[in-house]
Amino acid sequence: MSVTGTVSPGNPALGRMFLLSKTQAILTWVFVLWIFSGAFVLIEPAPYELLFLLALGLGLASGLRLHRETLPLLYIFLLFVPFGLIGAFQVRRMELVHALIYNLVTIFLFLTSYFAANYIAQSPFRRMRLLAKAYLAAAVITALVGTLAYLNLIPGGDLLLLYGRAKAFFKDPNVYGPFLVLPAMFALQRTLLGTRREAIWGGAAYMILFVGIFVSFSRGAWGHLAASSLMVFLLCFFLEARTQDKVRMLLLAVGGAMALSAALVGLLNVEPVAELFAQRFSVTQSYDTGETGRFGRIGYAIDLALTHPWGLGPLEFSWLRIAEQPHNTYINVFHAYGWGGGLTYLVLVLWTLGRGAAGLVHRTPNRLLLIPVYATFVPLVLLSGIIDTDHWRHWFLVAGLVWGVVAGRSIVVSEQCTGQRALP
């Protein structure tokens, strides 16, 4: 028997609420799997793409809320789409279908950024914690596998190396290394501001990721880790740390520097490691210097970008006078997507930087969620000047997280209610 219609077994509204709650629960697990799968991209389409499509469908079915503060990200995405499609038709030597696939991948990654922003904004503390756990688990596994493969301690380890450098389940060490930086920042922040248990586990995770990044022998990843770590330390120290926290952080900084130095010395005592380190640390490698080197070809690439308003088409540069790509994302986007697409991409970068900086200015519980994400994004922006990042899955994820955390700042996480800091 029912007193009101809201509890009647035959009430359609009750059935819809039940289905909605189940869909949302499934979406949570799919979201976790999607983030975790970002470490496994040996094949394309990777599980990351397939799980995102599933997450997007479940999000639409479960009534994922689109936040007003993420609307600029939507406008940027919609503005980029036509330029991305037009740019694909500018190719002369590459097959059109391959050019379309390349630019559609970029459009797809823009969409992942917008989805992540809105999903995180709906419940920033809970969902950032889920993301941090999934990402950190995937990263630690990947770093361990990459390190063991580099040390020839697992069978078939050669499949996880490229040119003697660890790449784990990625195609390129230069992507594998930077992928590990965001989870390293999550671990570092917990080491600096977490409970004693969190600090121990965070420190152990950071050390594993440090070694994993080192054996990638990616100079960009080394610099990325160093810059992001410094940003996390300074932002936590000056924006969030209490007096007792600051003393602890200074002691940890000294102890951590000594531990990392000891680990580095131990690695460099292995002769093959020392030789490859010296080679990679050199700033005069053959492909960096000369008219056709990494830096010398940038002038030629800029000239081409200025004289082709609709772009050259993706990867068309390698068919011209210089076979190697410019390895500068901010030039490549003008080549691949034309002036309109290139400028739209720059707007995305600059607006995300500004949105994140504005989020750090205001003291909210969400600021602790933002610090590791923003400290990862800023060096990524700089790294894009010397390497191609316009197809890095985690680049677009990090950009979306900046927008999502800032958009969710109105959803207050009370330390008095949770009994803990709002750490991801």
N, C-alpha and C positions, 0 to 999 in steps of 0.2 A: 504494500500500500504506500502511496505517496501523498504527502501533504502539499508539496509544491511541485511545479513542473520541472524544476531544476534537478531533481533527483530521480526522476522517472527513468526506468531502464530503457524505455523506448524513445527517450528524448534525443532528437538529432544533435542538439547542441552538446549534450554530454558525450556523445560518440565522437563529435569533432574535437572536443577538448582532450579526450583520451588519445585519439590519433595524433593530435598536435604534440602532446607530451611525449609520446613514444618516438615521434619523428625527431623531436628536439634531443632526446636521449641518444638516438642513433647518430644524429649529426655531431654530437660531442665526441663520440668514439671515432667517427670518420675524420673529424678535424684533427684529432690526436694522431691518427694513422697518416693523414696527409702531411702533417709537419714532420713526423718520423721518417716518412718515405723520401724526404728531400735529400737524404744522404745516399740514395741508391739510384744513380742516374747513368748506369752503363749502357742502357738501351733507351731508344726513343721511339714512340712516346714512352716516357718513364712512368712508373706507378704514381709519381707526383701529379702528373697531368690527369690521369684517370681518376684518382681519388679526389682531385679538386672538382672535376665535373660532377662527381657524386655528391660532394659537399655542397656545391652550388645548387644542385637540384633539391637537396634536402633543405637547404636554407630557404629557398623560394617556397617550398611546400610548408615549412614550419613558420612562415611569416617573419623572416629575418627583417629587422627594422633597418631602414636606411636613414642615417643620421644627417641632420641638416649641416653639421660642421664638416662632413665628408663630401658635401656637394661639389666643392672645387675639384676634388679628385675625380669625380664623375665627369665634370665638364672637360677636364684635361683629357680623360680617356676618350670621350666622344669626339673631341676636336682632333685627336691623334688618328683615329680610325681612317678617315678618308685620305689623309696624307700618306699613311702607311700603305694603303691599297694602291694609290696612284704611283708611289715610289717603286713598287714592284714591277710596274709596266715599263720602267725606264731601262731595264737591262738590255744589253745588246749581245752579250756572249753567253751569259748564264741562261739556262732553260727557264721559261716563264713560270712553270709550275713550281720549281724550286725557289724562285724568288718570292712567289706568293706564299709558300709555306714559311719561308724565313720571316716575312713581315707579319704573317698571321700569328706566328709564335710570339712576336713582340706584343701584338694586340692582346693575345691571350694572357701574357704576363701582366700587362696593365690591369686586366680584369681581376687577376688573383690579388693584386694590390688593393683594389677597391673592395673586394669581398673581405679580405683580412681586416681592413680598417673598420668596416661596419660590424663584423662579427666580434671583434675585440671591444669595440665601443659599447656594445650592449651590456657587457659585464666584464670590465677591464681586469679587475684583480683576479677573479676566478679563472678567466680564460687565458690571461697571460701566465698564470701559474701552470695551467695545463700545457700551454705552448712551451714554456721553459723546460718543463720536465721531459716532454717528448723530444724536443730539440737537443737537450743536453744528453739524453740517453742515446740518441742516434749519433751524436757527435763523439761521445766517449767510445762507443763501439767502433765507429769509423776510424778514430785516431789510433786506437789500440791495434786494429787490423792493419792500418797503414804502417804503423811503427814496426809491428812484428814482420810484415812483409819486407820492409826495408832491411831488417836485420836477418832476413832469410830464416826465420824461425817458424814459418808455417808453409805447408806444401802448396805449390802453385802460386807462391808469392809473386813471381814475375808478372803475373797477370794484373797485379795491383800496383805495379810500378810503371813509370814511363821515363826513359832516359836515365834510369838509375834513381829516380825520385819517387817518393810515395805519392800515390793518387787515390788509393783505396778503391771505393766504388764509383769514382768519378772518371771522366775521360781525360782530365787535365789536372796536373798538380797545382796549377795557378788558380783553379776554381776550388779544389779540395781544401787548400790552405785557408783562404778567406772564409769559406763556409764554416769553419770551426771557431771563428772569432766571436760571433754573437753569443753562443753558449759559454765560451770562455769568460765573457763579460758578466753573464748571469752568475757564473761560479765565483768570479772575483768579487762581485758586489755582496754576495752572501758571506764570503770570507771576511770582508771588511765590516759589515754591519749586522750580520746574522747572529744567531745564538752560537754557543760554543760548538755544538754538534754540527750546525750548518757551516760554521767556519772550517771545521776539519774536513767535512765532505767537499765543501767548495774548493778548499785548497788542493785536495787530492785531484779533483776533476780538472782544475786549472793546470796543474802540473802535467797531467796526461795530455791535455789539449795543447799545451806549450810544446811538448815533445813532438806531438803529431804534426803541428804546424812547422816545426823546425825541419823535420825529415821530408817535408814537401819541397824544401829548398826553393821556395818562392820568395823572392826578395820583396815583392809586394805584400805577401802575407806576413812576412816578418815585420815590415814597417806598419802594417795594419794592426797587428796585435800590439805592438809597442805603443802606437798612438792611441788606440782605443783604451788600453789599460791605463795610460796616463790620464785620459779624459774621465774615465770612471772614478779613478782615485780622487782627482781634483774636484769633480762635481759632487761626489759623496762627502768629501772633506769640508768643502765650503758651503754646501747647500743643505746637507741633511745630518751630518754628524754632530752629536752632542760632545761636550768636553771630554768625557771618559772615552767616547768613541774615537776622538782624534788622537789621544795618547795611544790607544790600541792600534789604530791605523798606521801611525808612524813606526811603531815597533814591528808591525806586520810587514811594512814596506821594507824595512831594513832586513828582517829575517827572510822575507820572500826573495829579495834581490840576491841575498847570499845563496839561498837554495837553488834559484834559477841559474846563478853563475856556476855553482858546483855541477849542476846537471849539464850545462853547456860545456864546461871543461871536460867532463866525463865523455860526452859525445865526441868532442874534438880530439880526444886521445885515440879514437879509432881512426886509423890512417885513411881509409876510403872516405869517411865522413869529412875529415879535415881537408882532403883534396877537393871534394865537391863543394864544400863550404867556401874555400878560397876562390874557386872558379866562379861560383854564383855571387860572391860578395864583391867581386871585381866590377868596377863601373866601366871597364873598357872592353867588354865582350864584343866580338866581331859584329853581331847583329844589332848592337846599340850605336855604333859609330859609323861615320862616313855619310856620303850623300844618300845612300840607300838604307842606312841604318834606321833603328827605331825612331831616333830623334831627327835625323836628317831628312827623312821622307815626309815629315809633317808639313813643311812648307809647300811641297807639291800637292799634298792632300788638301790643304786649305785653299789653294788656287782652284782646284777642281770643284770644291764645294761652292765657292763664290760664283763660278761660271755655269752652274747647273741648278737652277731654281727648283726644278722638280726632282733633283737628285740623280745619281748614277744608277741606282738600283743596288740591292744588297750584295756585298762581296764583289762587286764589279771592279773595284779598285785593283784587285790582284791580277786582273787580265790586262792591265795597262802597263806603263813603263816600268813599274816596280812591283814585283810579285808579292812581296810581304804586305800585309795590311798595315795601316798607320798605327794600330794599337792605341788609339785615342778615341774613346767613346764619343766625345763631344764633336769630333770631326765625322766619325762614322755615321752618326745619326743624321747628319746633313746629307751624306752620300746615300744612305739607304732610304730615307724618308723625305728628302727634299727640305727646302727652307722651312716650310710649315711644320713638318714633323720634327725637324731639328729644334726649332724654337719652342715647340710644345714640350719636347723632352726637357729642354733647359728650364722651362717654367715649372715642370714637375720637380726638378731638382731644387731649384731656388725656393719654391713655395714650401716644399717639405722641410728644407733647412730652416726657413722662417717660422713655420708652424711649430717645429720642435723647439726652437730657441724660445718662442713665446711661452710654450708649455713649461719650460724650465724656470722662467721668471717668476711664475706664480706658485706659491707654496700650497700644494694640494697633496692628498694622499697618493695620487697617481704619479707624482713626480718621481718617486722611487722606481716605478715601472718604466718610466721614460728614459731614465739615465743610461742604462746599458744599451737600449735600442738606439738612442741618439748618438751615443759614443761610438757605436758601430757604424752608423750611417755617415757621419761626417768624414771619417777616413775613407769610406767606400767612395764617396764623391771625389775625393782627391785621387784615389787609386784609379778611378775611371779615366783620368787624364793620361795614363800610361798603359792601359790594358782595356780590352773590349769587355764591357760588363752589361751590354744591353740585352743579353740573353741569359744573365745569371738569375736563376729562380730566386735565390735568397736576397738578391738586391731589391727586387720588387716586394718581397715579403717584408723586409726591414722597413722600406718606405711606407708600406701600408700600416705597419705597426706604429710608426710615429704618428700617423693620422688617427689611428684608432685609439691609442692611449690618450692623446690630447682631446679627441672628441668625447671620450668617456669621463672627462674630469668632473662633470657635474654629478656623476654617480659616486657618491662619497663612500670611501671605505674607512670606517672609524677604527682607529687603533684601540680605543677603549672597548669597542665591541668585539674585535677580533683578538685582542690581547697580544698582537704582534705587529711588526712593521709590515707595510704593504710591499714586500719584496716579491718579485716574480720567481 
